[in-house]
Amino acid sequence: MIDNSETDAHAIYNAPFMDLLYRAQRVHRAHFEPSTIQCSKLLSIKTGGCPEDCSYCSQSARYDSELSASKMMEVQKVLNEARKAKAAGATRYCMGAAWRSPKARDMPGVLAMVRGVKEMGLETCMTLGMLTDDQAAQLREAGLDYYNHNIDTSERYYAEVITSRTFADRLDTLDRVRAAGINVCSGGIVGMGETADDRIDMLRTLASLEEPPESVPINMLMPMKGTPMADMAPLDPIEMVRTIATARILMPRAYVRLSAGRSEMSDELQALCFFAGANSIFVGDTLLTADNPGEDKDALLFNKLNLRAEVAEATPCPKPAEARAQEQAA
């Protein structure tokens, strides 16, 4: 059994690598079909001009990233893009806006997007920054399935990355989303100069929430021109795999998404991450403002690894007695 204590989480992350992968794969198979990957599409509905100072983000108005700020996209244009995403195989459509928090004038358009995408039969996800209780309730009423709000890193390292809001602010928003009855999507970014202990603590924080997130995106830093982290050295790939495996073990029922940074990963590294328990990706050529491999490369990779895309909202595989016994033994 997993107690999510600091000691146990460290023991998981620092286990001999082959033992860690074996354990993560057993846990994964107890809850999910191992060769199926959930595919989401991410669209920036409002780019740039964000007042926050997230050191990794080219959308911050505080940095000279040469990214022009835009207004929120028209609802119909967003819906047209969602139709294309569904046709390309996405089962979840994620929409992100570069805001500290949405204003009252933004909500009608945002809610119309949620309703329209939901009517297409796609799962809906939004990431809009901090929310009030009323905004969370409005999103739930419109049919929002998931709200993404990453905690980014550990509480200890957080102030080294962001000073314009606190770690507690992040957790407060997650609480509001959960209280409104919306599924939580929350993960973080690795490779920002944090220690292994910071990565472990980030995952332990998520796993220790009263209800852990249903979706956990793990992003590898994509250094963006003009940001304070533009020259950050790449993370050791094995550390990325350890992070994925630890997330899978600590949050066995969550979709663990191999998110930003895939365009810089080899096929072999992605394969290791899938074996370690990643079972969700973003499809398409871009993620907000960062590059993504694109459908053609993903199709080749899936074919090479005998993976298949999830075609409908998935229910984790039933857990027979043998699988439950394996999980407890793990």
ROBA-960990 format. One line per 10 residues: number of its first residue (from 1); their letters; for each residue x, y, z of N, C-alpha, C. Coordinates in steps of 0.02 Angstrom, whole numbers, plus 32768, in hexadecimal, padded with zeros to 4 digits. Each point is the difference from the previous one (the first is absolute). Layout:
NUM) a) X,Y,Z,X,Y,Z,X,Y,Z | ...
% end
This chain:
1) midnsetdah) 802A,7FC5,8000,7FD6,803B,8000,802C,803F,8000 | 7FE6,8036,7FE4,8025,803F,7FFB,7FE3,8031,8033 | 802B,801C,802A,7FE7,802F,8031,800D,8049,7FED | 8023,800B,7FC7,800F,8044,7FE8,802B,8028,8030 | 801E,7FDF,8031,802C,8024,802E,803F,8016,7FDB | 8023,802F,801D,803D,8019,7FE0,8032,7FC7,7FF7 | 8007,7FD6,8034,8030,7FC9,7FFC,7FED,7FCF,7FC9 | 7FC0,7FEE,7FFD,7FEA,7FCF,7FCF,8008,801B,7FB9 | 7FEE,803F,7FF4,8006,801D,7FBE,8049,8002,7FEA | 802D,8011,802D,8047,8000,7FEF,8019,7FB9,7FF0
11) aiynapfmdl) 7FE8,7FCF,8026,8014,7FBB,7FF4,7FEA,7FE9,7FBB | 7FC4,8015,7FEC,7FE6,7FEE,7FBD,802C,801F,7FCA | 8009,8041,8003,8025,8023,7FCC,8048,7FE7,7FF9 | 8020,7FF1,8039,8046,7FEE,8001,800C,7FB5,7FFE | 7FCD,7FD8,7FF3,8008,7FB8,7FFB,802D,7FEF,7FC6 | 8020,7FC5,8001,8026,7FEA,7FC5,7FD4,8007,7FC2 | 801C,801A,7FCA,7FD9,8014,7FC6,7FD4,7FC8,7FE5 | 801A,7FC5,7FF8,7FD9,7FC9,7FE4,7FC8,7FEC,8030 | 800D,8002,8040,7FCB,7FF1,8032,7FC9,8034,7FFC | 8014,8040,7FF8,7FCF,8036,7FFC,7FD3,7FF7,7FC3
21) lyraqrvhra) 801E,7FF1,7FC6,7FD8,7FF7,7FC4,7FD2,7FC4,8006 | 8019,7FCA,801C,7FD7,7FC3,8008,7FC4,800F,802D | 800C,8022,8037,7FC9,8010,802E,7FCE,802E,7FDE | 8019,8033,7FDE,7FD3,8030,7FDF,7FD5,7FDD,7FCC | 801D,7FD3,7FD9,7FDB,7FDD,7FCC,7FCA,7FD2,801E | 8010,7FDF,8038,7FCE,7FD6,8021,7FC5,8029,8019 | 8010,8039,801F,7FCA,802C,8018,7FD6,8019,7FC5 | 8022,8013,7FCA,7FDE,8019,7FC5,7FCF,7FCC,7FE4 | 8017,7FC3,7FFA,7FD7,7FCA,7FE4,7FC5,7FEE,802D | 8006,800E,8040,7FC9,7FF3,802E,7FC5,8030,7FF6
31) hfepstiqcs) 800D,8038,7FDE,7FCC,8034,7FFA,7FF0,8014,7FB9 | 802E,7FF3,7FD1,7FF6,8016,7FBB,8015,7FCA,7FCF | 7FE4,8004,7FC4,8017,7FD6,7FC9,8044,801B,7FEB | 8034,7FD6,8001,8044,801B,7FFB,8015,801A,7FBB | 7FDB,7FF0,7FCC,8014,8016,7FBD,7FD3,8036,7FE3 | 7FD8,801F,802A,7FD1,8034,7FEA,8016,8044,801C | 8003,8032,7FD4,8015,8043,8014,7FC7,8031,7FF3 | 7FEE,8026,8033,7FCC,8033,7FF8,801F,803D,7FDE | 7FDF,801A,7FCD,801B,8038,7FD9,7FD5,803F,800B | 8021,8035,8014,7FDF,8041,800A,801D,8032,7FCF
41) kllsiktggc) 7FDA,8034,7FF3,8019,8038,7FD5,7FFB,8040,8029 | 8034,8028,7FFD,8003,803E,8026,8001,803C,7FD1 | 7FD4,802F,800E,7FFC,803E,7FD7,8007,803C,802E | 802A,8030,7FEB,8005,803F,8023,7FC8,802E,7FE7 | 7FCF,800D,802B,7FC8,802B,7FEC,800F,8049,800D | 8035,800D,8026,8016,8045,800C,804A,7FFE,8010 | 8029,801B,7FD5,8049,7FF7,8004,8022,8041,8015 | 8033,7FFA,802D,802B,8038,8011,7FDF,8034,802D | 802A,802E,8017,7FE8,8038,8029,7FF0,7FEE,8047 | 8015,7FC6,8018,7FEF,7FEB,8045,8028,8029,8032
51) pedcsycsqs) 7FE0,8018,8036,8023,8028,8032,802B,7FD8,8030 | 7FFB,7FBE,7FFF,8027,7FD7,802E,804A,7FFF,7FEB | 802B,7FEA,802E,8048,7FFF,7FF2,801D,7FBA,7FFF | 7FDA,7FCF,7FEA,8018,7FBB,7FFD,8040,7FFE,7FD5 | 8037,7FEA,801D,8041,8007,7FE0,8009,7FD6,7FC2 | 7FD4,7FD0,7FF6,8005,7FD3,7FC7,7FD5,8015,7FC5 | 7FD7,8034,8009,7FC9,800B,7FD1,800C,803C,7FD2 | 7FFC,7FF4,7FBF,8008,8035,7FCF,7FC3,802C,7FFB | 7FC9,7FED,8021,7FC3,8028,7FFC,7FFD,8038,8035 | 8032,8001,802C,8002,8035,8032,8010,8044,7FDF
61) arydselsas) 7FDA,8033,8012,800B,8043,7FE6,8040,801E,801D | 801E,7FE1,8031,803B,801B,8021,8041,7FF0,7FDA | 7FFC,7FD1,7FD0,803C,7FE9,7FDD,7FFE,8013,7FB6 | 803C,8009,7FE5,8006,8013,7FB9,8006,7FC0,7FD6 | 7FC7,7FDD,7FFA,8000,7FC1,7FDC,7FEC,8008,7FB7 | 7FF1,803D,7FEB,7FEA,8010,7FBC,7FBE,7FDF,7FEF | 7FD9,7FEF,8033,7FBE,7FE3,7FF5,7FCC,8037,8008 | 7FD9,800B,7FCC,7FCD,8035,8002,7FC2,7FE8,8025 | 7FE4,802D,8028,7FC2,7FEF,8024,7FC5,8002,7FD0 | 7FD1,7FD4,800B,7FC4,7FFD,7FD6,7FC2,8004,802B
71) kmmevqkvln) 7FC8,800F,7FE0,7FC0,7FFF,8022,7FE6,7FB8,8001 | 7FCD,7FF4,8029,7FE3,7FBE,8002,7FE1,7FEE,7FBD | 800A,7FC3,7FEA,7FE6,7FE9,7FC0,7FB4,8001,8000 | 7FE4,8008,7FC4,7FB7,7FFC,7FF8,7FE9,7FB9,800D | 7FC5,7FFA,801D,7FE6,7FBF,8013,7FFD,7FD0,7FC4 | 7FE6,8018,7FC8,7FF8,7FD4,7FC6,8043,7FE6,7FE6 | 8032,802A,8002,8042,7FEA,7FEA,801B,7FC8,802D | 7FF5,8007,8041,8015,7FCB,802F,7FDB,7FBF,7FF1 | 7FBF,8005,7FF4,7FD9,7FC4,7FF2,8016,7FE0,7FBE | 8011,8028,7FCF,8019,7FE4,7FC1,8041,7FD8,800B
81) earkakaaga) 802B,801B,802B,803F,7FDD,8010,7FF2,7FC0,8027 | 7FCD,8001,802B,7FEF,7FC5,8026,7FE7,7FC8,7FD2 | 7FDA,8012,7FCE,7FE8,7FCD,7FD0,803B,7FDF,7FDC | 8032,8028,7FEE,803B,7FE4,7FE0,8025,7FD0,8030 | 8004,8014,803F,8022,7FD6,8031,7FDC,7FBE,8009 | 7FBE,8001,8002,7FDB,7FC2,8008,800B,7FD3,7FC3 | 7FFF,801E,7FC5,800B,7FD9,7FC3,8046,7FE1,7FFE | 8030,8021,8022,8045,7FE6,8002,800A,7FCD,8037 | 7FCC,7FF2,8028,8005,7FCC,8032,8002,8016,8048 | 7FFD,8041,800D,8000,8018,8045,7FBE,7FEE,8022
91) trycmgaawr) 8004,7FED,8040,7FC3,7FF3,8027,7FF4,8036,8035 | 8033,8029,800B,7FF8,8037,8030,801B,8040,7FDF | 7FDB,8037,8008,8014,803F,7FE3,800F,8031,8038 | 803E,8018,8002,8017,802C,8036,800A,8047,7FE4 | 7FE6,8030,8024,8004,8046,7FEA,8023,8029,8037 | 8033,8026,7FEC,8026,8026,8031,8003,804A,7FF0 | 7FFC,8029,8033,8004,8048,7FF8,8037,801C,802D | 8027,802F,7FE6,8037,801E,8026,7FE5,8038,802C | 7FDF,7FEB,8036,7FE5,802F,8031,801A,7FEE,8046 | 8002,8032,802B,8009,7FF2,8048,7FC0,7FE0,8019
101) spkardmpgv) 7FC8,801B,7FE9,7FBE,7FE5,800F,7FD0,801F,7FCE | 7FCB,7FDD,7FEE,7FD0,801D,7FD0,7FD8,8039,801F | 7FEF,8031,7FD7,7FD4,8036,8016,7FB8,7FF0,7FEF | 7FD2,8024,801F,7FB9,7FF2,7FF6,7FEE,8005,7FB6 | 801F,802F,7FDC,7FEF,8008,7FB9,8018,7FC5,7FD5 | 802F,7FD9,8019,801B,7FC7,7FDB,7FD3,7FC3,8005 | 7FD9,7FFB,8035,7FDF,7FC1,8010,7FCB,7FEB,7FCC | 7FD7,802D,7FE5,7FCE,7FE9,7FCF,801F,7FDB,7FC5 | 8036,801A,7FE5,8021,7FE0,7FC8,801E,7FBD,8014 | 8020,7FFE,803A,801E,7FC3,8018,7FCB,7FCA,800A
111) lamvrgvkem) 7FC8,8012,801E,7FCB,7FD0,800D,7FE1,7FE7,7FBF | 7FFB,802C,7FCE,7FE7,7FEA,7FBF,802F,7FCE,7FE0 | 8041,800A,8008,8030,7FD0,7FE5,7FF8,7FBC,8021 | 7FF9,7FFF,8042,7FF7,7FC1,8024,7FC2,7FDC,7FE8 | 7FC9,8024,7FFC,7FC1,7FE0,7FEB,8005,7FE5,7FB8 | 801F,8028,7FD4,8006,7FEB,7FBA,802B,7FC3,7FF7 | 8039,7FFE,8023,802D,7FC7,7FFA,7FDF,7FC2,801F | 7FDE,800A,8038,7FDE,7FC8,8021,7FCC,7FE1,7FD2 | 7FDC,8029,7FDB,7FCC,7FE8,7FD3,801D,7FD5,7FC7 | 8041,8007,7FF2,8020,7FD7,7FCD,8010,7FBA,8018
121) gletcmtlgm) 7FF8,7FF4,8041,8011,7FBF,801B,8048,7FFB,8019 | 8022,8039,8004,8044,8001,801A,7FFF,8010,804A | 8030,7FE5,8025,800B,8018,8044,801B,8047,7FFC | 7FEE,8028,8031,8015,8046,8000,8030,800E,8039 | 8032,802A,7FF2,8030,8015,8033,8010,8049,7FF4 | 8008,8025,8036,8012,8047,7FFD,803A,800D,802F | 802C,802F,7FEE,8032,801A,802E,8000,804C,7FF8 | 7FE9,8022,8033,7FF3,8048,7FFC,8020,8027,8039 | 802A,7FDF,8028,801C,8021,803A,7FD5,7FF4,803E | 8005,802E,802F,7FDB,7FF9,803F,7FB5,800C,7FF5
131) ltddqaaqlr) 7FD7,7FDD,8026,7FB8,8007,7FFA,7FE0,8014,8042 | 7FC7,8022,7FFB,7FD6,800B,803B,7FD0,7FC4,8006 | 7FDF,7FFB,8038,7FCE,7FCB,8009,7FC9,8005,7FCB | 7FEA,803E,7FF2,7FCB,800A,7FD0,8015,7FEC,7FB9 | 803E,8011,7FEE,8018,7FED,7FBD,8005,7FB4,7FF9 | 8017,7FDF,8034,8004,7FB7,7FFE,7FBB,7FE2,7FF9 | 7FCF,801C,8024,7FBC,7FE6,7FFB,7FE3,800B,7FBA | 800F,803A,7FE2,7FE9,800D,7FBB,801D,7FCE,7FCE | 8040,7FF1,8008,8021,7FD1,7FD4,7FE1,7FBA,8007 | 7FF3,7FED,803D,7FE1,7FBE,800B,7FBB,7FFE,7FE2
141) eagldyynhn) 7FD9,8035,8007,7FBC,8002,7FE4,8002,7FFC,7FB4 | 8035,801C,7FE1,8006,7FFF,7FB7,8015,7FBB,7FE7 | 8017,7FD5,802E,8012,7FBC,7FEC,804B,7FF2,7FFE | 8028,802B,8021,8048,7FF4,7FFF,8012,7FC0,8024 | 8029,7FD7,7FDF,8014,7FC0,801D,803E,8005,802B | 8032,8026,7FE8,8041,8005,8022,8015,8049,8003 | 8020,8012,8037,8020,8041,8005,804A,7FF4,800E | 802B,801D,7FD6,8048,7FF9,8009,801C,803B,8026 | 8025,7FF1,8035,8022,8034,8026,803D,7FDF,8020 | 8039,8003,7FE0,803B,7FDE,8018,801D,8022,803D
151) idtseryyae) 801C,7FD7,802D,8024,801E,803A,8048,800E,7FED | 8016,7FE8,7FC7,8041,800E,7FE0,803C,7FDE,8020 | 8008,8007,8042,803B,7FE4,8020,7FF2,7FF8,804B | 8033,7FF5,8027,7FF6,7FF8,8048,7FF1,8043,8022 | 7FE4,7FFD,803B,7FF4,803D,8026,8042,8023,800F | 8034,7FD9,800F,8041,801D,8010,801D,8028,7FC6 | 7FFB,7FE6,7FC3,8020,801F,7FC6,7FD3,8032,7FDD | 7FC2,8002,8012,7FCE,8027,7FDB,8014,8049,7FF8 | 8017,8020,8035,8011,8047,7FFD,803C,800E,7FD3 | 8027,7FCD,7FEF,8037,8008,7FD1,7FE7,8003,7FB8
161) vitsrtfadr) 7FC2,7FEC,7FF6,7FE2,7FFD,7FBD,7FCD,8037,7FF5 | 7FD8,800C,8033,7FC7,8030,7FFB,7FFC,8028,8041 | 7FF8,8042,7FFA,7FF6,802A,803B,7FBE,8025,7FFF | 7FDD,7FFE,7FC6,7FC3,8028,7FF9,7FC2,7FDE,801E | 8006,7FC2,8012,7FCD,7FDD,8027,8022,7FCB,802A | 7FDE,7FE7,8033,8020,7FD2,802E,7FEC,7FB8,7FF1 | 8025,7FD3,801E,7FF1,7FB9,7FFB,7FBA,7FF3,801E | 7FF0,8022,8037,7FBF,7FF8,801F,7FC8,8017,7FD1 | 800D,8034,7FD8,7FCE,8016,7FCF,7FEF,7FC7,7FD0 | 8032,7FDC,7FEB,7FF5,7FC7,7FD2,7FD2,7FCC,8021
171) ldtldrvraa) 8010,7FEF,803D,7FD8,7FCD,8023,7FB9,8018,800D | 7FF8,8040,800E,7FBD,801C,800B,7FD5,7FF8,7FC1 | 801D,800D,7FC6,7FDA,7FF8,7FC2,7FED,7FB8,7FF5 | 802D,7FD2,800E,7FF0,7FB9,7FFA,7FC6,7FED,802E | 8000,801C,803C,7FC9,7FF3,802F,7FBE,8019,7FE5 | 8001,803B,7FE1,7FC2,801C,7FE4,7FE6,7FD5,7FC6 | 802E,7FEA,7FD6,7FED,7FD5,7FC8,7FE1,7FC0,8019 | 8020,7FE0,8032,7FE6,7FC2,801B,7FBC,800A,8021 | 7FF9,8037,8026,7FC1,800E,8022,7FC7,800B,7FCF | 8010,8019,7FC4,7FCD,800C,7FCD,7FEB,7FBF,7FDC
181) ginvcsggiv) 8025,7FCA,800C,7FF0,7FC1,7FE0,8021,7FF5,7FBD | 8037,8024,7FF3,8025,7FFA,7FC1,803D,7FD4,800D | 8010,7FD4,7FD1,803D,7FD8,8005,803D,802C,8000 | 8032,7FED,8026,803D,8028,8007,8037,7FE4,7FD2 | 801F,802D,7FDA,803B,7FF1,7FD8,8038,802B,801C | 8032,7FE1,801E,8035,8027,801F,8041,7FD7,8002 | 8035,801F,7FEA,8041,7FE0,8001,8036,8034,8008 | 8036,7FFA,7FDA,8036,8030,8008,8031,7FFD,7FC7 | 8037,8024,800A,8035,8006,7FCE,8041,7FE9,8020 | 8025,7FD6,7FDD,8041,7FEA,8018,8036,801C,7FD3
191) gmgetaddri) 803C,8008,801D,8037,801B,7FD9,8008,804B,8008 | 7FE3,801C,8036,8005,8049,800C,8037,8011,8031 | 802D,7FD1,800C,8036,800C,8031,7FEF,7FE6,8044 | 7FC8,7FDE,8006,7FEC,7FE4,8040,8029,7FC1,8010 | 7FFD,7FEA,803D,8022,7FC2,8014,7FD0,7FC5,7FF8 | 801C,7FC4,8005,7FD5,7FC5,8000,7FCF,8002,803A | 8017,8019,8039,7FD3,8006,8039,7FC4,802D,7FF0 | 800C,8035,7FDA,7FC9,802C,7FEC,7FCE,7FDB,7FD4 | 8019,7FD9,7FD1,7FD2,7FDA,7FD5,7FD7,7FCE,8029 | 8020,7FE0,802F,7FDD,7FD0,802C,7FCB,8024,8028
201) dmlrtlasle) 8012,803A,801D,7FD1,8024,802A,7FC4,801A,7FD8 | 800C,8015,7FC2,7FC9,8016,7FD5,7FCD,7FC7,7FF7 | 8019,7FC5,7FF0,7FD4,7FC6,7FF6,7FDD,7FEC,8041 | 8025,8003,8036,7FE3,7FED,8041,7FC8,8031,8014 | 8009,803F,7FF0,7FCC,8032,800F,7FC0,7FEF,7FD9 | 8007,7FF0,7FC0,7FC6,7FEF,7FD8,7FDE,7FC0,8019 | 8028,7FCD,800F,7FE5,7FC1,8016,7FE0,8005,8045 | 8014,8031,8027,7FE7,8008,8044,7FC2,802C,8005 | 7FEA,801C,7FC8,7FC1,8025,8001,7FC8,7FD3,8016 | 7FCB,801C,801C,7FC9,7FD7,8018,7FE6,7FD2,7FC9
211) eppesvpinm) 7FFD,8019,7FC3,7FF3,7FD8,7FC5,8038,8010,7FCE | 802C,7FD1,7FF1,8036,800E,7FD0,7FE4,8013,7FBC | 8026,8022,7FD7,7FE9,8013,7FBD,7FEF,7FC3,7FD5 | 7FCD,8009,7FD6,7FF0,7FCB,7FCF,8030,8000,7FC5 | 8021,8038,7FF6,802E,8008,7FC8,803F,8025,8019 | 803B,7FE4,7FF0,803F,801C,801A,8030,800B,7FC6 | 8002,803D,7FE4,8031,800E,7FCB,8045,800B,801C | 8031,7FDD,7FE3,8046,800B,8012,8022,801F,7FC4 | 8016,803E,8008,8020,8027,7FCB,804B,8001,800A | 8025,7FF7,7FCA,8048,800D,8002,800C,8046,7FE6
221) lmpmkgtpma) 8025,8028,8025,800A,8046,7FEE,8016,8007,7FB7 | 7FDD,802C,7FDD,8014,8015,7FBD,801C,8047,8007 | 8041,800A,8003,801B,8043,800A,7FE8,8030,7FC9 | 7FE2,8038,8015,7FE3,802F,7FD1,8029,8040,7FFF | 800E,8018,7FC4,8028,803C,7FF6,7FE2,803B,8027 | 802B,8025,8022,7FEB,803C,8023,7FEB,7FF4,8048 | 7FF8,7FC2,8014,7FEB,7FF1,8045,803D,7FF4,802B | 7FFA,8006,8042,8039,7FF3,802C,801C,7FB9,7FFB | 7FD9,7FD1,7FE6,8016,7FBA,7FFA,8014,7FEE,7FB9 | 800E,8032,7FD7,8011,7FF4,7FBA,803E,7FD6,7FF7
231) dmapldpiem) 802F,8004,802F,803F,7FDC,7FF9,8007,7FC5,8031 | 7FC8,7FE9,8019,8001,7FC9,8030,801A,7FC0,7FDE | 802C,7FDC,8022,801B,7FC2,7FE5,7FCA,7FCA,8000 | 8000,7FD3,7FCF,7FCD,7FCB,7FFD,8003,7FD2,803C | 7FC7,7FE6,8014,7FFB,7FCF,8036,801A,7FBD,7FE7 | 8022,7FDB,802B,8014,7FBB,7FF0,7FC1,7FD8,7FF0 | 7FFC,7FE1,7FC5,7FC4,7FDB,7FEC,7FE9,7FCB,8032 | 8030,7FE0,8022,7FED,7FCC,8030,7FD9,801F,803A | 8010,803F,8011,7FDA,8021,8035,7FB8,800C,7FEB | 7FF5,800D,7FC0,7FBC,8006,7FE6,7FDA,7FBF,8007
241) vrtiataril) 8020,7FC9,7FEF,7FDF,7FBF,8006,7FF1,7FF1,8049 | 802E,800F,802D,7FF4,7FF5,8048,7FC3,8029,8017 | 7FFA,803D,7FE6,7FC8,802A,8014,7FBE,7FE2,7FE8 | 7FFE,7FE8,7FC2,7FC3,7FE1,7FE6,7FEF,7FC2,8029 | 8030,7FD5,800D,7FF3,7FC2,8025,7FE7,800E,8046 | 801E,8032,8021,7FEA,8011,8044,7FB9,801B,8000 | 7FF0,802A,7FCE,7FBC,8019,7FF9,7FCE,7FC7,7FF8 | 8012,7FCF,7FD6,7FD4,7FC7,7FF5,7FF4,7FD9,8041 | 8034,7FF4,8026,7FF9,7FD8,803D,7FDA,8027,8036 | 800F,8040,8007,7FDE,8028,8034,7FB8,8010,7FEE
251) mprayvrlsa) 7FF0,8003,7FBF,7FBC,8011,7FEA,7FE9,7FCC,7FCD | 7FF3,7FC4,8016,7FF6,7FC7,7FD2,7FC4,8007,7FD1 | 7FCD,8026,8013,7FC4,8005,7FD6,8000,803E,7FD3 | 8033,8029,8005,8003,803D,7FD9,801A,7FF2,7FBA | 7FE9,8027,7FD0,8021,8003,7FBF,803F,8029,8009 | 803A,7FE3,7FF1,803F,8023,8005,8014,8015,7FB9 | 8001,8042,7FF5,800A,8019,7FBD,8049,8013,7FF4 | 801D,7FE2,7FCC,8041,8014,7FE7,7FF3,803F,7FD7 | 8012,8039,801B,7FE7,803F,7FE5,8037,8027,7FDC | 800B,803F,8011,8031,8029,7FDD,8046,7FE0,8003
261) grsemsdelq) 8025,8009,7FCA,8043,7FE6,7FFD,8007,7FC2,7FD4 | 7FC8,7FE4,7FE9,8004,7FC3,7FD8,8025,800B,7FBE | 7FFD,803E,7FE6,8022,800E,7FC0,804C,7FF9,8007 | 801A,8003,803D,8048,7FF9,800C,8012,7FBA,8018 | 7FCF,7FD4,8007,800C,7FBC,8019,800A,7FCF,7FC6 | 802D,7FD2,8009,8008,7FCA,7FD0,7FC6,7FD0,8005 | 7FF7,7FD7,7FCD,7FCD,7FCB,8003,800D,7FD2,803C | 8040,7FF3,800C,8011,7FD2,8036,7FED,801D,8044 | 800A,8042,800A,7FEE,801F,803F,7FB4,7FFF,8009 | 7FDB,8011,7FCB,7FB8,7FFE,8005,7FE7,7FBA,8010
271) alcffagans) 801F,7FCE,7FE1,7FEC,7FBB,800D,800B,7FEE,804A | 8038,8015,801C,800D,7FF4,8047,7FCB,8022,802C | 7FEE,803D,7FED,7FCD,8024,8026,7FBC,7FDD,7FFD | 7FEE,7FE6,7FC5,7FC2,7FDA,7FFA,8004,7FC0,802B | 8038,7FDF,7FFF,8008,7FC4,8029,7FFC,8011,804A | 8019,803B,8013,7FFF,8016,8045,7FBB,8016,8018 | 7FCF,8003,7FD1,7FBC,8010,8016,7FE0,803B,7FE0 | 8022,8025,7FD4,7FE0,8036,7FDC,7FCD,7FE2,7FCF | 7FC3,801A,8001,7FCD,7FE5,7FD4,7FD4,8036,7FE2 | 801D,803B,7FF7,7FDC,8038,7FE2,8033,802F,7FDF
281) ifvgdtllta) 7FEE,801C,7FC7,802B,8031,7FDF,7FD5,8037,7FE3 | 8020,8038,7FEE,7FE2,8033,7FD6,8012,7FF1,7FB8 | 7FD0,8005,7FD3,800D,7FF8,7FB9,7FFF,8044,7FDE | 801D,8004,7FC5,8002,803F,7FDC,8047,801B,7FFD | 8009,8035,7FD9,8042,801C,7FF3,8019,8030,8037 | 7FD1,801B,8027,8014,8031,8033,7FDB,7FF4,8042 | 8020,8016,8037,7FE1,8001,8042,8003,8048,8018 | 7FC9,8024,7FFB,7FFF,8047,800F,8034,8024,7FD4 | 803E,8008,8018,8032,8021,7FD7,803D,7FD4,7FF3 | 8000,7FC3,8018,803A,7FD3,7FF8,7FF2,7FCC,7FC9
291) dnpgedkdal) 8036,7FE7,7FE3,7FF9,7FCD,7FCC,7FE9,7FBD,801D | 7FDE,7FD9,7FD7,7FEA,7FBC,8011,800E,7FD4,7FC3 | 8008,7FBE,8009,8015,7FD6,7FC8,7FD1,8001,7FC4 | 7FBE,8007,800A,7FD2,7FFE,7FC7,7FE5,7FBA,7FF5 | 7FC4,7FFD,7FDD,7FDD,7FC1,7FF8,8028,7FCC,7FD8 | 8024,8016,7FCD,8025,7FD0,7FD7,8035,7FDB,8028 | 8028,8026,8026,8034,7FE0,8029,7FE1,7FD4,8035 | 7FC9,8016,801E,7FE0,7FD7,8033,7FE5,7FBF,7FE2 | 7FE3,8004,7FC4,7FE6,7FC4,7FDF,8038,7FCE,7FF4 | 803A,8018,7FEA,8039,7FD3,7FF5,8017,7FE1,8041
301) lfnklnlrae) 8003,8029,8035,8016,7FE6,8041,7FCE,7FCD,801B | 7FBF,800F,7FFB,7FCD,7FD1,8018,8005,7FBE,7FDA | 800B,8004,7FC0,8005,7FC4,7FD7,803E,7FD7,8014 | 8037,8023,800D,803E,7FDE,8013,7FF9,7FDD,8043 | 7FDB,801E,802E,7FF8,7FE5,8044,7FC1,7FD7,8009 | 7FD9,7FF7,7FC9,7FC0,7FDC,8004,7FD1,801F,8033 | 7FFF,8042,8002,7FD2,8025,802B,7FC3,8014,7FD7 | 7FC9,800C,8021,7FC5,8018,7FDE,7FE1,803A,8028 | 7FE2,802D,7FDB,7FE0,803A,8020,7FBD,7FEC,801D | 7FF0,801A,8039,7FBF,7FF6,801E,7FCB,8020,7FD3
311) vaeatpcpkp) 7FCB,7FDD,7FF3,7FCE,8018,7FD0,7FC2,801D,8022 | 7FF9,7FF7,803F,7FC7,801B,8025,8015,8009,8048 | 7FD5,8022,8025,800F,8009,8047,800C,7FBC,8020 | 803A,7FF9,801F,8014,7FBE,801A,7FEC,7FF7,8048 | 7FF0,7FC3,8010,7FF8,7FEC,8045,803A,7FD1,8010 | 8026,800D,8036,8038,7FD4,800F,7FEA,7FB7,8001 | 802D,7FD5,7FEA,7FF0,7FB9,7FFE,7FEB,7FE7,8044 | 7FCF,7FD2,8003,7FEC,7FE4,8041,803C,7FE1,8022 | 7FFF,8004,8043,8037,7FE6,8026,7FEE,7FBB,801C | 8017,7FCA,7FE2,7FF2,7FBF,801B,8026,7FF6,8042
321) aearaqeqaa) 7FF0,7FCB,8022,801E,7FF3,8041,804C,7FFC,7FFB | 8019,7FE1,7FC9,8048,7FFA,7FF8,8021,8045,7FFA | 7FE0,802D,7FDA,801D,8043,7FF8,8000,8026,8042 | 7FCA,7FF8,8026,7FFD,8022,8042,8037,7FE5,802D | 800B,7FBF,7FFD,8035,7FE2,802A,8045,801A,7FEC | 800A,8007,7FBD,8040,801A,7FE8,800A,8048,8017 | 7FCB,8028,7FFD,8006,8046,8014,8012,8005,804A | 7FE0,7FD7,802A,800E,8002,8047,8047,7FE9,800E | 8017,7FCD,7FDA,8043,7FE8,8009,8033,8032,7FEA | 7FEE,802A,7FCE,802E,8032,7FE6,800E,8036,8033
% end
